[in-house]
Amino acid sequence: MNRTKQNVRKIALYAGLILIALVQLFPLYWLFTFSLKDNMQIFTTNPLGLPNPYRFENFADVLQRGQVASFLLNSLLVTTATIAVSTVLSTMAAYAIARMKWKWSNTALLFFLMGMMIPLHATLVPLFIFLKRTNLYDTPFALILPYVAFAIPMAIYIFVGFFKTIPAEMEEAACLDGMSIYGIFVKIMVPLIRPAIATVAIFTYLSCWNELMFAISFISKPQWKTLTVGIMGMVGMYATNWGALGAGLVVATVPTLIIYLLMSGEIQKSFTTGAIKG
């Protein structure tokens, strides 16, 4: 009887999880099928079904005529540079705050965390003036610098929490072996916080990849426009090829799926570590 109840509970649990998975995956299904249709199928004849016929030329249109390939490379450049710079700076700052004994460590942490309270929109005009005066407007640095500045506070907050969970005996043993503070940081500490680095990389990637306000305000040259601005420009004033627009959205979504699949293991470790430490 108990075994029957357990089986019923398992079936109910799996059924619920499958339902949740279907709900979560349906937007992806709709997006991929949407990208292979023309306007007639999308709005009248076949809005939710499979494309008939499949219009693979939508992808050719956005990659060649729509310059989505160029926009994709710009987004990859800006996002990769932001993740690399913000991760290096925030790990070093977090290590100094969490592991070194100095008078102003808590004040420094508070100073960085105050950056999380600054509204993005409040910095638009000051940043615009700064970029104009420094001749950084209409360059990739016009996006990389603000993105790095806004990514660092959250990254430091996460890294400090992870660094504080590492036993001090590991550093003491490394010091007895004659390892310098730089060697301890690079060879011991950084590998131990890989789950945190993966988590921060995902958050930073999503915030940069999907950002529109800075991208549309600080970049006007077509050769430096990012993917979000390029896709927005595909919407016409009087007519829009919605199938091609869907293809552009697929191109923007695929890198996110790939990166999450590559880093999902480390992210799960970070959640597990946090639960165990808590």
N, C-alpha and C positions, 0 to 999 in steps of 0.2 A: 504493500500500500504506500509506504514511504517512497519507494523507488518510483512508483507511478506519479506521485506528486512532484518528485524531482524532475521527471521527464516532462511533465506538463509545464513546469516552471521554465525549463530549458527551452521548450518549444515556444512558449510565450515570449521569452527573452530574445531568442533568435528572430522571431517574427517581428518584434518591435525594432530590433537593430536593423533588420533588412528594410523595414519601412522607412526608418530614419535615413539609411543609406540611399534609398531610392529618391527620397525627397531632396537630399543633398546633391545627388548626381544629376537630377533632372535638368537643372539650369545648364550644365555642361552639355548634356545631350541636345537640348534645344539650341544652344549656341552653335554646335558643330553642324547640326542639320540646317539651321538658319543660314550658315555661311555657304551652303551648297545649293541655294535656291535663288530664283529671281523674284522680283517684286510681286508678280502675279501669284506665285505659289505661297508667298509669305502672308499676303493680306486676304486672299480669297479662296483659292482652290485647295491648298494643302498647308495650313499654318503649323500644325503640330506633327504631321507624319513625316516619313522619310522623303527625301527629295526625289522628284521624278520629272525630268531627268536630273542627274547630278551635274551641277555647274562648277567644275573644277577651275574654269577660267576666272572665277571670282578671285582666286588666290593669285593667279598670274596678273590680273588687273591691279591689285593692291601692291604687289611686290615690285611691279615694273612701272606702271603709269602712276600709281599712287605714292611711289617713293617710300613705301612702308619699310623696305629693307634698309634704307638709309636711316630712317627714324629709329628702327630697331637697334642698329649699331650705335647710334647716339645714346639711346637709353641704356644700352649695355655698358658703354664707356662711363657715363655719369654714375650709374648705379655701382659698378665694380669699383671705381675710384672712391666713391663715398664709403662703401663697406670696408675697403682696405684701410683707408686713412682713419676713419672713426674707430675701427676695431683696434688698430695699433695704439692710437692716442688714449682711448678709454681703458684698455687693459693696463697700460703703464700707470695712468692716473689712479685707477682702482687699486692696483698693487701697492702704490705708495700710501694710499689712504687706509687700506685694510691691514697691511702687514708691517708697515714701518711705524715706529713710535716717534711722533713729533707733536708739538703743542697744538697746531692748527689743523689737525687731520679732520676732526668733526666739522670744523668751520668750512674747510675746503669741500667736504662732501655736501654740506648744506648749500654752499654756493653753486655747485654743479646742479643739485636737485632743483634749485630755483629756476633753472633754465627750462624745466618741464612745465612751469606755470606760465611761461610767456606765450601768448596767443600768436599763432602763425601770421594771422592777418595784420597784427600790430606792427610787424617788422617789415611789411611790404615797402612802404615809402622810404624809410631810412636805408634799407638795403638797395633800393633802386638808385637813390642818390649816391650811395657809397660806390656802387658798381660803375655808375657813370663817371664819377670823378677819378676812379682808379683804372679806367679803360678796360674793365673786365666785363662790361655789358656785351652781350652777343658773343660770349665765349663759353666753353663748357665750365669754366671756373665760376661763372655766374650762378650755376646750379650746384656745383660740387661744394663750394664753401658754405652756403646756407644749409645744405643737406647734412654736411658733416657737423655743423654747429648744433643742429636740432637733434641729431642722432646720438651725440656724446652723452647728454644727461641720462637718458634711459639706459644706455649701455653701461655707464659707470655704476648706476644703481644695481643692475643685475650682476655685474662682475664683482662688486664689493661684497654682495651677499655670498657668492661662491667662494671668494678668497677667504672669507672669515670661517668657512667650514673646513678648511684644510688644516690638519694638525701642524703645530709649530715645530714638532720634532723633525719633520722632513727637511725644513730649512736648516735646523741646527746640525743635522747629520751631514747635509751638503757643505755647510761651512767648515765642519771638522775635516772634510775631505779636501779642503782648499778651494772650493768653488767660489767664484765671485758672485756678487749680487746680480749681475747681468746674466751669468750662467744659470743661477737658480731660477731667475724669472723665465728665461727662454727655454731651458731644458727640463725644468720640473713643474713650474707653476702653470705655464701656458698649456702644456698637454693635459694637465688635470682639469682644466676648465673648458675643454673642447665642447661639451654639451652647451655651456653658456655661450660660447662663441657662435655655435650654430644657431641658437635661439636669437641672439642679437642680430646675426646676419639675416635671418628670415624677416625679423621686424624691420630692420633697416631697408632691406630689399623692397618690401611691400610699400613702405612709406615713400621711397624714392621712385619706384616703378610706376606707382599710381598717382603721383603728385601732378597737379595741373596748374595751380595758381602761380607758383614761381616760374614754372616752365613757360607759361604763356606771357608772363610779364617781363622776364629777363632775357628772353630769346626771341628775336624777330627774323634773323637770317634763316632761310629754309635749310641750309646745310647743317645747322646745329639744332634743329627742332627735335624734340623727343617724341616717343611713340604716342603718348596721350594727346599731345597737341596735333600730331599728324592725323590721328583717327578723328579727332573733333573736327578737323578741317574737311573731312570727307562728307560731312553733312551739308548738303546744298541748301540754298535759300528757297528754291522752287521745286527741286526734285533731288532725290537721293537714291543711289543704288544700294539698297539695304543688304543685299546679299554680299556685295563687296565690303560693306561696312562690317558685316558679321565675320568675313574672312580676316579683316584687320584685327578684330577683337580676338579671334582664335590665335593669330600670330602673337598677340600680346599676352595671351593666357598660357600658351604652351611653355614658355620659359619658367613661369611660376610653378607649374605642375612638376616640371623636371627638377627644379631646385628643391622643392619640398620633398619629392621622392628620394633625392640624394641625401637630404639632411634629416629626414623624418626620424631615423634611428637615434641620432644625437639629441634631437629635441625631446624624444620620449625619455631618454636618459636624464635630461635636465629636469623633467617633471618628476621622475622617480627619485632622483637625488634630493630634490626639494622636499618631497613628501617624507623621505627617510630622515633627513636632517631636522625637518619640522617635528 
